[in-house]
Amino acid sequence: MALLLKILLVPLLIVGVTLGARRWGPRIGGWLNGLPVVAGPVLYFLGIEQGAPFMARAAEATLAGLVAVAAFALVYAWTALRRPLVPGGPEEARGIRRLRRTRPRLYWGPESTSHAGGRR
């Protein structure tokens, strides 16, 4: 029973966050996504299996990791507001031109029946 709970708990929480974001919009979805949806259950099961001292050290390390993620998010947001989007350079421009020129077609059926210009 505990194994089944371990396997299903995090995916069900992620589905709940996804449905909440669809129901209440991106702002509430962002708040729900900020919750420790994965780390919380993992720390819970670590505490049950490994004991309180191990779980305390794991929780401290998780908090340190969250501080790093928050710092990255702040720097990313600050940079995104102050810097324009810069294209990847001449290689990217050549690739986009080549892609537009060739216009690849997507075939959804068997190859022999869906060939453009071929027999049908």
Kinemage of the C-alpha trace (Angstrom):
@kinemage 1
@onewidth
@group {chain A} dominant
@subgroup {mainchain}
@vectorlist {calphas} color= white
{ca met a 1} P 0.000 0.000 0.000
{ca ala a 2} L 2.820 2.416 0.827
{ca leu a 3} L 4.487 1.705 -2.531
{ca leu a 4} L 1.260 2.463 -4.382
{ca leu a 5} L 0.924 5.714 -2.438
{ca lys a 6} L 4.527 6.651 -3.315
{ca ile a 7} L 3.921 5.961 -6.993
{ca leu a 8} L 0.602 7.804 -7.266
{ca leu a 9} L 0.886 10.735 -4.859
{ca val a 10} L 3.155 13.103 -6.824
{ca pro a 11} L 1.482 12.555 -10.231
{ca leu a 12} L -1.922 13.142 -8.644
{ca leu a 13} L -0.686 16.340 -7.015
{ca ile a 14} L 0.699 17.538 -10.362
{ca val a 15} L -2.624 16.770 -12.058
{ca gly a 16} L -4.352 18.743 -9.297
{ca val a 17} L -2.075 21.737 -9.855
{ca thr a 18} L -2.679 21.543 -13.616
{ca leu a 19} L -6.447 21.412 -13.193
{ca gly a 20} L -6.307 24.260 -10.679
{ca ala a 21} L -4.370 26.385 -13.172
{ca arg a 22} L -6.934 25.644 -15.876
{ca arg a 23} L -9.819 26.425 -13.542
{ca trp a 24} L -8.494 29.589 -11.844
{ca gly a 25} L -6.036 30.929 -14.405
{ca pro a 26} L -2.281 31.374 -14.699
{ca arg a 27} L -1.821 33.533 -11.592
{ca ile a 28} L -3.286 30.933 -9.224
{ca gly a 29} L -1.591 28.224 -11.273
{ca gly a 30} L 1.742 29.915 -10.641
{ca trp a 31} L 1.079 30.048 -6.922
{ca leu a 32} L 0.075 26.376 -6.890
{ca asn a 33} L 3.141 25.475 -8.934
{ca gly a 34} L 5.326 27.261 -6.396
{ca leu a 35} L 4.260 24.839 -3.693
{ca pro a 36} L 6.668 21.990 -2.938
{ca val a 37} L 4.535 19.502 -4.859
{ca val a 38} L 7.378 17.037 -5.413
{ca ala a 39} L 9.735 17.819 -2.541
{ca gly a 40} L 7.024 17.683 0.139
{ca pro a 41} L 5.924 14.078 -0.431
{ca val a 42} L 9.507 12.939 -1.013
{ca leu a 43} L 10.610 14.455 2.288
{ca tyr a 44} L 7.624 12.876 4.013
{ca phe a 45} L 8.510 9.387 2.816
{ca leu a 46} L 12.202 9.951 3.586
{ca gly a 47} L 11.216 10.849 7.126
{ca ile a 48} L 9.194 7.685 7.492
{ca glu a 49} L 11.899 5.422 6.040
{ca gln a 50} L 15.160 7.063 7.184
{ca gly a 51} L 14.218 8.775 10.421
{ca ala a 52} L 13.942 12.320 11.672
{ca pro a 53} L 17.649 13.316 11.635
{ca phe a 54} L 18.037 12.358 7.972
{ca met a 55} L 14.812 14.119 7.057
{ca ala a 56} L 15.924 17.284 8.871
{ca arg a 57} L 19.173 17.408 6.873
{ca ala a 58} L 17.280 16.709 3.634
{ca ala a 59} L 14.792 19.502 4.406
{ca glu a 60} L 17.637 21.964 5.017
{ca ala a 61} L 19.243 21.020 1.711
{ca thr a 62} L 15.892 21.399 -0.042
{ca leu a 63} L 15.472 24.906 1.377
{ca ala a 64} L 18.956 25.846 0.195
{ca gly a 65} L 18.044 24.595 -3.264
{ca leu a 66} L 14.832 26.626 -3.249
{ca val a 67} L 16.795 29.761 -2.360
{ca ala a 68} L 18.969 29.144 -5.428
{ca val a 69} L 15.892 28.639 -7.633
{ca ala a 70} L 14.322 31.855 -6.310
{ca ala a 71} L 17.542 33.790 -6.971
{ca phe a 72} L 17.670 32.467 -10.525
{ca ala a 73} L 14.018 33.400 -11.113
{ca leu a 74} L 14.581 36.956 -9.871
{ca val a 75} L 17.688 37.472 -12.005
{ca tyr a 76} L 15.952 35.956 -15.040
{ca ala a 77} L 12.905 38.204 -14.608
{ca trp a 78} L 15.079 41.297 -14.105
{ca thr a 79} L 17.113 40.469 -17.223
{ca ala a 80} L 14.030 39.698 -19.314
{ca leu a 81} L 12.548 43.102 -18.500
{ca arg a 82} L 15.727 45.009 -19.355
{ca arg a 83} L 17.162 43.139 -22.351
{ca pro a 84} L 15.509 42.717 -25.741
{ca leu a 85} L 15.207 39.278 -27.228
{ca val a 86} L 18.363 38.589 -29.217
{ca pro a 87} L 18.163 36.091 -32.084
{ca gly a 88} L 20.626 33.233 -32.182
{ca gly a 89} L 22.704 34.821 -34.896
{ca pro a 90} L 23.376 34.109 -38.554
{ca glu a 91} L 23.163 30.330 -38.134
{ca glu a 92} L 19.646 30.586 -36.789
{ca ala a 93} L 18.623 32.984 -39.574
{ca arg a 94} L 20.000 30.594 -42.222
{ca gly a 95} L 18.144 27.688 -40.657
{ca ile a 96} L 14.867 29.586 -40.592
{ca arg a 97} L 15.275 30.643 -44.253
{ca arg a 98} L 16.081 27.070 -45.261
{ca leu a 99} L 13.056 25.761 -43.362
{ca arg a 100} L 10.766 28.310 -45.015
{ca arg a 101} L 12.170 27.487 -48.450
{ca thr a 102} L 11.754 23.713 -48.189
{ca arg a 103} L 8.368 23.767 -46.424
{ca pro a 104} L 8.468 20.243 -45.055
{ca arg a 105} L 5.201 18.348 -45.232
{ca leu a 106} L 3.833 16.189 -42.466
{ca tyr a 107} L 2.425 12.849 -43.568
{ca trp a 108} L -0.068 11.247 -41.233
{ca gly a 109} L -0.979 8.119 -43.176
{ca pro a 110} L 0.944 5.164 -44.541
{ca glu a 111} L 3.804 6.371 -46.719
{ca ser a 112} L 2.524 4.769 -49.915
{ca thr a 113} L -0.908 6.454 -49.759
{ca ser a 114} L -0.032 9.873 -48.414
{ca his a 115} L 2.901 10.842 -50.637
{ca ala a 116} L 2.348 14.334 -51.974
{ca gly a 117} L 2.148 14.188 -55.738
{ca gly a 118} L 2.290 10.398 -55.752
{ca arg a 119} L -0.340 7.784 -56.407
{ca arg a 120} L -3.373 7.729 -54.151
